[in-house]
Structure formats: C-alpha cells, structure tokens
Amino acid sequence: MSEEQREPEGARSPAFRRWLSDAAGALAFPLIAIVISFLIGAIIMLATGDNPVTAFGALFLGAFGDATALGRTLLNATPLIFTGLAVAVAFRAGLFNIGGEGQFFIGAITAAWLGVSLGFLGPLGAALALLGCVVTGFLWGAIPGFLKAYFGAHEVITTIMLNFVAIYLATYLALNPLRGEGLIPGTATIDIGARIPFIGLGLGRANYAFFLGLVAAAVVYLLLWRTKRGFEIRAVGLSPGAANYAGMRIGLNTVLALAIGGSLAALGGGEEVLGVYGKMSIPFVYSVGFNGIGVALLGRNHPVGVVLGAILLGGLTAGAQEMQFATDVPLQMAGVLIAVILLLVTATKLVELIVGKRARDLAAGTRLERGLGQ
C-alpha cells in the first residue's frame, strides 16, 4: 500500500488542511515572540553578569520541575484562564473588554457572600456560589454592553470606569455588612466543606478549579464556533454592516458578548475565594483582570490559546522565585519577559522586521498549506 493510500482520509480534506493552517497561523507569532523575548532576556542577564542558561534552567524548574512547582503554575494560571476568556469572547465580537478586573471582584464578593451563607450545604453550596458568580458577572458585564449597544458609549471607557465601581463596592461589602471575625480584614471564612477541593498528588494548593477553567474554555469554543449565536457574535465582530444586512441583531450580540465575558471573569474571582483563600480578604488579589488581557492577546483570542497563554504566564510567575533563589536574577525579570512577549505579539510588523518577511507567510499558515497541498 502506498503512502498516499495509507494517509488518513481526513488529512486530505480541505477542512483539515484549513484547520492545520489556521492553527499554524495562530501559534506562529506567539512562539516567535516567546523565543525572541527569551533571547532579549538572555542579553540583559549577560549584560548584568548573570548566566542566562542557569537562570532559565531555574525558571523552568520553578515552574514545571516537580509536582509542587507544577501546582504553583496551575494555581497561577487558573484565574488567568477565566479573565483571558472574558477578553477573548468580547474581542470576537469586535469589543475590547477592559473590565475583567471589576468583574473578577464582583465574582469574588458574590462567592464570599454565598459561600458563607450556603456553607452548610457543603459541595452543593460551592456549586450554587459559582452559579451565583455566573449570574452577577453576567449582569455586571451586561451594563457596558447595554450602554454600548443602545447609547453608543464606548466599551473601553465604561468597562474601565466600572472597574473602580466594582472594586470599591466589593471592598465596602467585605469590610462592612459581610465582615467576619479575625485579624485579617475581610469577609467571614467559608466552611471547608463548601470550598473547591485541592487536587492533591503533591500539587500544593492547586485545586479543581483549573479543570473548571478547561471546561469553560471548551464551552467558549463550542459556543463561538459550533452554535448559531456564536456565529452571529463573530460575524458582528468581523463586519457589523454585513451582519446587520443579514438580519443579525447587533445590539443583542454586543450585550451578550460582554455579559458572557463578565460571567467568565466573575468565575475567576469566585474560584479564588472558594478554592484558594476561603474568604475575600482586603486587600484582595489585584491585576488578574488586567493580566487576562495579555493572556487573550498571547492566545490570539482563541480558547486553546488562552489556556496555553495562562499556563505560560503562570509558569513564568511561579518560576521567578526559584530563579531568584538559584541566581542573582531578580523576580522582576519574569515581568520583563512577559512584557516583551506581549509587546512582540501585538507588534507583528516588528517581529517581521526582526525575523524577516517569511514570518508573514508563517503567520498566515501559507507554507503549511502549500506543503499539505503537495
């Protein structure tokens, strides 16, 4: 039997080749950006008298070297998956959701309130608290969507402003009507039976919310690429005029995109309360919503890319401490690497200038397409 005869039928189909081409195009620039950023980091380390091989080796060991390190990476990546998906869904509708931070806080205070109130229900209480996060996040995200769709208010401005409203509202609730006993200011502590359990297996505080993030990514993929509603959301993002001509309701899809994003970011805040801290302490975790923007950009606003981007950023954060212990490289070097990666991911022309014009073909997947066509 010839090689052509043994080739799977699906591998010769145009749809399969197009899928591989799209995958290559989606991964090309992020991978190039990561490689270049590490080269820039190595140059900085050499200039300061540090050994980049030793430093990057320690960074990798601190992120993935053993079960404990992997657990830290998964713990850091979990909330970034949710906030990254919140940005990605809105971006597919042509919207820029910068309100992930506020939506994250809304989910956190919702989980703290319902987790304490329903703690006697055990795991069912945790499930109901997460469901409450979905509802409150949906409603909070719908506010800028409604203002955008029916009053023309730009979503960048409204989502930024609502961040402050949500953060201060959650802080007030945690320190006043929902305040609990204890030295650390914040809400009361949630009963252990109503929390998201740890995975175990030596993974430290990593909990099953990571798998909930994977489920959320799968749901987002199925929604956007396998449902009529998802097709309309993407169509509105690609060409509002054409979508309107085809009878699609631009206003409704705008509201839904930001509302769904709000639900996802709120789930991230809820899982941090229910799975990691057991309460909403003040001050709470900051910058998770804003870091989700970088995760979405790194993942090219695709659910699979968001998961991979969250794991990468989570790994860099987890490995930075080990890198500092093993070498003289400061923790801030991980931030430098993240910043350069995101800079190069967004500055595609700069990557093309550094790598050459072939990067354009690589990003478009044309070389893979030609190879599969031979």
C-alpha positions in Angstrom: 0.0 0.0 0.0 1.4 3.4 -1.0 2.0 6.3 1.4 -0.9 8.2 -0.2 -3.2 5.3 0.3 -2.2 5.0 4.0 -2.8 8.7 4.6 -5.9 9.2 6.6 -8.8 10.4 4.6 -9.4 13.3 7.0 -5.8 14.6 6.4 -6.5 15.1 2.7 -9.7 17.0 3.3 -9.7 20.8 2.7 -11.3 21.4 6.1 -8.5 19.5 7.9 -5.8 21.3 5.9 -7.5 24.6 6.6 -7.7 23.8 10.3 -3.9 23.0 10.4 -3.2 26.2 8.5 -5.2 28.2 10.9 -3.6 26.5 13.9 -0.1 27.2 12.5 -1.0 30.8 11.8 -2.4 31.3 15.3 0.7 29.8 17.0 3.4 31.2 14.8 3.7 34.8 16.1 3.3 33.9 19.8 6.0 31.2 19.6 8.3 33.6 17.7 7.6 36.3 20.3 8.4 33.9 23.1 11.7 32.9 21.6 12.8 36.5 20.9 11.8 37.6 24.4 14.0 34.9 26.0 16.8 36.0 23.7 16.4 39.6 24.9 16.2 38.4 28.5 19.5 36.4 28.0 21.2 39.6 26.6 20.0 41.5 29.7 21.3 38.8 32.0 24.7 38.7 30.3 25.0 42.5 30.5 24.4 42.3 34.2 26.9 39.5 34.7 24.4 36.6 35.2 24.3 33.3 33.4 21.2 33.0 31.3 21.4 29.2 31.0 21.4 28.8 34.8 18.7 31.4 35.2 16.4 30.0 32.6 17.0 26.5 33.9 16.0 27.5 37.4 13.0 29.3 35.9 11.8 26.1 34.2 12.4 24.0 37.3 10.5 26.5 39.4 7.6 26.3 37.0 7.5 22.6 35.9 10.4 20.9 37.7 8.3 18.8 40.1 4.7 18.4 41.4 5.0 21.3 43.7 6.3 23.6 41.0 3.6 22.4 38.6 1.0 23.0 41.3 2.1 26.7 41.6 1.9 27.1 37.9 -1.6 25.7 37.7 -2.6 27.8 40.7 -1.4 31.0 39.0 -2.8 30.0 35.6 -6.4 29.2 36.8 -7.8 32.7 37.3 -6.0 33.9 34.2 -7.9 31.4 32.1 -11.2 32.9 33.2 -10.2 36.5 32.7 -8.4 35.7 29.4 -11.6 34.1 28.1 -13.6 37.1 29.2 -11.4 39.3 27.0 -11.4 36.8 24.1 -15.2 36.4 23.9 -15.7 40.2 23.7 -12.9 40.6 21.2 -14.5 38.1 18.9 -17.5 40.5 18.8 -15.2 43.4 18.0 -15.3 44.7 21.6 -12.4 45.4 24.0 -13.3 44.3 27.5 -11.0 46.0 30.0 -13.5 45.4 32.8 -12.2 42.0 33.8 -10.7 43.3 37.0 -14.0 44.7 38.2 -15.9 41.6 37.0 -13.3 39.5 38.9 -14.1 41.4 42.1 -17.8 41.1 41.6 -17.4 37.3 41.4 -15.2 37.2 44.5 -17.6 39.1 46.7 -20.5 37.0 45.4 -18.7 33.8 46.1 -17.7 35.0 49.6 -21.3 36.0 50.4 -23.0 32.9 49.1 -20.2 30.6 50.3 -20.7 31.8 53.9 -24.5 31.8 53.6 -24.7 28.3 52.0 -21.7 26.7 53.6 -23.9 24.2 55.5 -24.8 22.7 52.1 -21.2 21.5 51.5 -20.3 20.9 47.9 -23.8 22.0 46.7 -23.2 25.3 48.4 -19.9 25.7 46.4 -21.8 24.9 43.2 -24.5 27.4 44.0 -22.0 30.0 44.9 -20.2 29.6 41.5 -23.6 29.7 39.8 -24.2 33.0 41.6 -20.9 34.3 40.2 -22.1 33.5 36.7 -25.3 35.4 37.3 -23.8 38.5 38.9 -20.9 38.6 36.4 -23.4 38.3 33.5 -25.5 41.2 34.9 -22.4 43.3 35.6 -20.9 42.7 32.1 -24.3 43.5 30.5 -24.1 47.1 31.8 -21.3 48.3 29.4 -22.8 46.1 26.7 -26.2 47.8 27.0 -24.6 51.2 27.1 -22.6 50.4 24.0 -25.4 48.9 22.0 -28.2 51.4 22.7 -26.5 54.6 23.8 -23.2 54.5 21.8 -21.0 54.6 24.9 -17.5 53.2 24.1 -16.9 49.9 26.0 -13.3 50.8 26.8 -14.4 53.8 28.8 -17.3 52.2 30.5 -15.5 49.0 31.4 -12.6 50.9 32.9 -14.9 53.1 35.0 -16.9 50.1 36.2 -13.6 48.5 37.4 -13.4 51.2 40.1 -17.1 50.9 41.0 -16.8 47.1 41.3 -13.6 47.2 43.3 -14.8 49.8 45.8 -18.3 48.2 46.1 -16.7 44.7 46.8 -14.3 46.3 49.3 -17.2 48.1 51.1 -19.3 44.9 51.3 -16.3 42.9 52.6 -15.5 45.4 55.3 -19.0 46.3 56.4 -22.1 44.1 56.1 -20.2 40.9 55.2 -17.2 41.5 57.6 -16.2 38.5 59.7 -14.1 37.9 62.7 -10.3 37.6 62.6 -7.1 39.6 62.4 -7.2 39.8 58.6 -9.9 42.2 57.5 -12.5 40.8 55.1 -15.5 38.5 54.9 -16.1 35.6 57.2 -14.4 32.3 56.3 -16.3 29.8 54.2 -16.8 26.4 55.7 -14.2 23.9 54.5 -16.9 21.6 53.1 -18.2 24.3 50.7 -14.8 25.0 49.1 -13.3 23.8 45.9 -11.1 20.8 47.0 -7.4 20.6 46.3 -6.3 18.2 43.5 -3.7 16.6 45.8 -0.9 14.5 44.2 1.7 16.8 45.7 0.4 19.8 43.7 0.1 22.0 46.7 -2.8 24.4 46.7 -3.8 23.8 43.1 -7.5 22.9 43.1 -10.1 21.5 40.8 -11.0 25.0 39.5 -8.2 24.5 37.0 -10.3 21.8 35.3 -13.4 24.1 35.6 -11.3 26.6 33.6 -10.7 23.9 30.9 -14.4 23.2 30.8 -15.1 26.9 30.4 -12.6 27.1 27.5 -14.3 24.2 25.8 -17.7 25.8 26.3 -16.5 29.0 24.8 -15.1 27.2 21.8 -18.4 25.3 21.3 -20.4 28.5 21.7 -18.4 30.6 19.3 -17.7 28.0 16.6 -20.5 25.5 16.9 -23.6 27.5 17.6 -25.7 30.0 15.6 -25.3 32.5 18.4 -21.6 32.2 18.3 -21.6 32.6 14.6 -23.6 35.8 15.0 -21.2 37.1 17.7 -18.2 36.5 15.4 -20.0 38.0 12.4 -20.8 41.1 14.3 -17.1 41.4 15.2 -15.9 40.9 11.7 -18.3 43.1 9.8 -21.2 44.8 11.7 -22.6 46.1 8.5 -22.8 42.7 6.8 -24.2 41.2 10.0 -26.9 43.8 10.2 -27.8 43.3 6.5 -28.1 39.6 7.1 -30.7 40.3 9.8 -28.4 39.7 12.9 -29.2 41.8 15.9 -26.0 43.8 16.6 -27.2 45.3 19.9 -28.2 41.9 21.4 -25.0 40.2 20.4 -23.0 43.2 21.8 -24.7 42.9 25.1 -24.3 39.1 25.2 -20.6 39.2 24.3 -19.7 41.5 27.2 -22.2 39.8 29.6 -20.7 36.3 28.9 -17.3 37.8 29.4 -18.4 39.2 32.7 -19.6 35.7 33.8 -16.3 34.2 32.9 -14.2 36.8 34.8 -16.5 36.6 37.8 -16.0 32.8 37.9 -12.3 33.6 38.1 -12.9 35.7 41.2 -15.2 33.1 42.7 -12.8 30.2 42.3 -10.1 32.3 44.0 -12.3 32.7 47.0 -13.8 29.2 47.1 -10.6 27.4 46.0 -7.6 29.3 47.3 -8.4 31.8 50.1 -11.6 30.6 51.7 -12.7 34.3 52.1 -12.4 37.6 50.5 -9.7 39.4 52.4 -8.9 43.1 51.9 -6.7 43.9 50.1 -7.7 41.1 47.6 -5.8 39.8 44.6 -5.1 42.6 42.1 -4.2 42.8 38.4 -5.7 39.4 37.5 -8.3 41.0 35.2 -5.7 43.2 33.5 -3.3 40.3 33.1 -6.2 38.5 31.4 -5.9 41.0 28.5 -2.3 39.9 28.0 -3.3 36.2 28.1 -6.0 36.8 25.5 -3.6 38.6 23.2 -1.0 35.9 23.6 -3.6 33.2 22.9 -4.8 35.1 19.8 -8.3 35.2 21.4 -8.8 31.5 20.9 -9.8 29.4 23.9 -7.0 26.9 23.4 -4.5 29.7 23.0 -5.9 31.4 26.2 -5.3 28.2 28.2 -1.8 27.9 26.9 -1.1 31.6 27.4 -2.3 31.4 31.0 -0.1 28.4 31.7 2.9 30.2 30.2 2.3 33.4 32.3 1.5 31.3 35.4 4.7 29.3 34.9 6.8 32.5 34.5 5.4 33.8 37.7 5.9 30.5 39.6 9.4 30.0 38.3 10.6 33.6 39.0 11.0 32.9 42.7 13.2 29.8 42.1 15.2 31.8 39.5 15.9 34.4 42.2 16.9 31.8 44.8 19.2 29.9 42.4 20.8 33.0 40.8 21.1 36.7 41.4 18.4 37.5 38.8 15.6 39.5 40.4 11.9 38.5 40.4 11.2 41.4 38.1 12.9 39.6 35.2 9.8 37.4 34.8 7.8 40.6 34.4 10.3 41.8 31.8 9.9 38.6 29.8 6.1 38.8 30.0 6.1 42.4 28.8 8.4 41.7 25.9 6.3 38.7 24.8 3.2 40.8 24.8 4.9 43.7 23.0 6.1 41.4 20.2 2.7 39.5 20.0 0.9 42.8 19.3 3.7 44.4 17.2 3.6 41.9 14.3 5.4 44.3 12.0 8.3 44.5 14.5 8.5 40.7 14.5 8.5 40.6 10.8 11.4 43.2 10.8 13.4 41.1 13.2 12.7 37.6 11.7 12.2 38.6 8.1 9.3 38.6 5.6 8.9 34.8 5.9 7.3 35.4 9.3 4.3 36.8 7.4 3.9 33.5 5.5 4.4 31.6 8.7 1.8 33.6 10.5 -0.7 33.1 7.6 0.0 29.4 7.5 0.6 29.5 3.8 3.7 27.5 3.9 1.9 24.7 5.7 -1.0 24.9 3.3 1.4 24.6 0.3 3.1 21.6 2.0 -0.1 19.8 2.6 -1.3 20.5 -0.9 1.7 18.8 -2.5 
